[in-house]
Every structure is written in structure tokens, then in C-alpha cells.
Amino acid sequence: MEELKRIFLAGVGFTSTSVEKAEKLIDEMVEKGRVTVQEGKELQNELTRKVTDKRPVPKHELDQMGYAKKEDVAALEAKLDALDEKLNRLLNK
């Protein structure tokens, strides 16, 4: 059941259209006996939970997480390019 749940949730996009399709797929799986009614309910509950948990993270929370900003990455790339250029000049002397 866990493997089926992971595969199912990994393959499902979380738009409203996809949720409707996913619910239909779960219903079909229950009707065909591939999962029990209880397992179908669990899948639908988890799908609903995953959809409602998808909220944007506020900027201040992202800042506290310590992720690099685009500007930080660009500055590092510029420094690496400069170092690479210096190294090439030294090696080509």
C-alpha cells in the first residue's frame, strides 16, 4: 500500500483538474478491487491533505532558512569566473 501511495501521489499534479482525475482513479481502483475501500479513503484523505498543505512560503520565512538568493548566486558565479580566468592565465604562461 505504501509503495502504491508513493507512486500515486508522485504522479498526481495538484491542480483542481488533476485532483478530480485522481479521485476518479481512486474510485475506479476501489471498484476493480485493486485497493480496499479503506485504502481508497486513505488515499483521498492524503491527496486532500497534500493539496491543502501546498501554500507559498512567505519571503521572511525563506530568508530565515538561509537559502541563497539569485543575487548571491550571481555574485558567486562572477567570482568563480574571475578565478577561472586568473587560473587560466597562470597556467598558460
Helices and strands as residue ranges (DSSP letters): H 2-11, H 16-31, H 37-53, H 59-65, H 70-91
